[in-house]
Amino acid sequence: MTDPNIPPPERVVHQTTINTSPDRKGGGFMAFILGGLIVAVAVIGWFLYSGGRPPAAPEAPEVNLDINVPAPKLPETPRLPDVPRPAEPPTVTAPSSPEPQG
């Protein structure tokens, strides 16, 4: 007699394995909260370290400069012609009536 747990030799068995990853939930919100806390601690630390005041700007040295540069002289430009007076519009005389030929 044959063992019932062994498939017959002419029958081929194929097996497919599907691997799925588990759902990830809540990681984005937790990272947002953790990032906000890190920024808040950094800002509080900066205020405590600097005494609560922004760093003072260094004093600028006093500079008095007197710069005199001669302006270039441009050549004389030609004089523009005078603007002509507006011309009178042309007048048209009324046509005369033709004389009868007779």
Helices and strands as residue ranges (DSSP letters): H 27-50
